[in-house]
Amino acid sequence: MAINLSKGERISLEKVAPGLVEIYIGLGWDINATDTGGDFDIDASIFLLDSNDKLISDKHFIFYNNPISPDPEQSIQQRGDNRTGAGEGDDEIIDVNLKTVPPDVAKMALTVTIHEAEKRHQNFGQVSNAFVRIVNCENETEIIRYDLTEDFSVETALIMAELYRKDGEWRMNAVGAGYEGGLQALVERYQ
């Protein structure tokens, strides 16, 4: 049974699933019944950060145009871009091999942004049921889930959660922080 986190809660992946190696991070959402003149294209991204919470390099920003981490093992891979969010379950998925993530990656920030939000007059207040979950690839079991419950009526970018190393093990922090300014606001935060 999955552990459900609330905003600000942290948990050790090792304690929840001892020996965990390969996971996938599923992110999902539903669109409220509003007509903004276009589909909601929400994009999941992951920023690979050093111990100072800074992006290691441009290649360490994993998203639909750069779907694979630069390390030789390609330990982090984004599976693709869902441009509508239609359907049940995960809308976007990122695969992670926790054992091969390079040691210079101290933290992975899991984010979602609305593509062309300003142009389309869209924000996360028009989105509901947003979640991030960690799934054990070995047995397809959901081990940790964070359901976003806040109303982000002007924000166009969210840091959903962070995976970070502490005392030699990976932990998850349910962040749930919103930003105005879309993807650019997140890029500026981590540069």
N, C-alpha and C positions, 0 to 999 in steps of 0.2 A: 504494500500500500504506500502511495506517495506521501511525502511530507509536504504539507501546504505551508508556505511562508507568508508572513505579513510584511508590509513595508518596513525596511530597516533590520529585519531578522537575518541572521547569518547561520550557516550550518556547514559542517564538514562533509564532503562527499564520501570520504573514507568511512566515516561513522555510519552513514546511511547505507552505503553499498561497499563493504570491504573488498579490496582488490579491483576496484573499478578501473577499466582501461579505456575502452572506447565508448563514447557517448554521442548522442546527437541532441542538439538544442533546438527544440521546436518553439516557434513563435506564431501566435495566431490572434485573430481579431474578427469582429463583425462590424459592419457599417450600419449606422442608424439610418432610418428611413428619412433621408434628407436629399434634396435635389440640388447639387452644386454644379450641375452641368457637365460632369465628367465622372469617370470611375475613380475610386480611391486606389492609388498605387502606393502601397506602404512597403517600404524596403527595410529588411533586416540587415544589419551590418555588425561587424565585430572589430573593435580597435584593440590591437595587441600592444600593450603598454609596458614600459620599463618600470623600475622601482621608484621612479619619480612621477609616475602617472602620465608619462609623455609617450606619444606614438614613436615607436622605434625607428620606423622609416615609412615612406609612402606605401611601400609594398606590404607593410604590416597592417594596412587597413583593408579588411576583407569584406567585399560587397559584390554585387552582380557583375561589375566590370573587372574585378580582381578577385575571383572566387577561391583562390588557393594561396595558402601561406607560403612565404618564400623559403622556408627551411627545406632541406633535402628530402625529409620524410613526408612533406606536404601534410603536416599533422592537423591542419584546420582547412576545411573545405565547405564553401557555401554551395548548396545544391541547385540553386536557380532562383529566378525572380518571378513571383506570382504577382501579376499586375492588377488583379481585381479583388483578391481576398475571398473569392467565392468558394463555397463548400465548407464542409465540416473539418474539424481537426486543425493540424498545423498548416499555416499558410506559407511559411518559409522555414527551412531547416539548415542548420550548420552542423557538420560532422567534426568531432574533435577526438584525437587520440591523446589522452592526458599524459601518457608515458613518453611521447615523443615531442611534446611541445618544448621548444628550446628553452634553456634555463634563463636566457635574457628576457623572456616573457614572464613578467611578474603578475600581470593582471590582464584579463580579457573583459572589455566592456561590451555588453550586448545591448545594441541600440535599435530603435526603429524610427524611421522618418517618413514623412509624406512627400512623395515626389511632386514637385510643382505645386506645393500647398498654397502659396500666396496667389499664384495665377488662377488656381481653381477654387479659391476661397474655402479652403478646407483646413481643419484642425482636429486634434485628438478628442475634442468635445463631441465630435460627430462619430466617434468610434466607441464601440462597447465590447465587453467580454475579452479584452486584451489579456494575453497570458504569455508567460515563458515557462518552459518545462525542460527538465533534464531527463533523458531516457537512456537506460543502459542498453547498448547495442547488442550485447550478448544474448539477452532474453527479451528484448523489446518492452521492458518494464519501466514505467514512469517512476522515477525515484524522488524528484523534487518538482514542485510547481509553485509559481507565484502568479496569482490573478490580480491584475491591476484594478483597483476600485475607485481611484480618484477621478474627478472630472477635470480634464485638461482643456478648458474652453478656448484658449488662445495658443497653446503650445503646438508646435509642428515637428518636434523631435523629442524622443524619450530615451533615457538610459533605463532600460528595463531591469538589468541585473549585472552583476560582476562575478566572474570566476577569478579567484586570486589564490596565490600560494601563501601558506603560513605554516611554519614548522614542518616543511617538507611535504605538505599535503594540500590538495585543492579544496577550496571552500567556495560557497556561494553566498552572495549578499543580494537581497532583494532591495533594489534601489528605488525605482519608481519616481525618477526626477524628470520633470518636463522643462523644455527650452523653447523659446521663440527663436525664429531664424533658421529653422530646418537643419539640414545636414551641415551647413556652413558653421552654425553655432557649435556643433559637436566637434568639428574639425579644429576650430579655434580653441576649444577647451583643452584638447589633447596635444596641440602642437607646442 
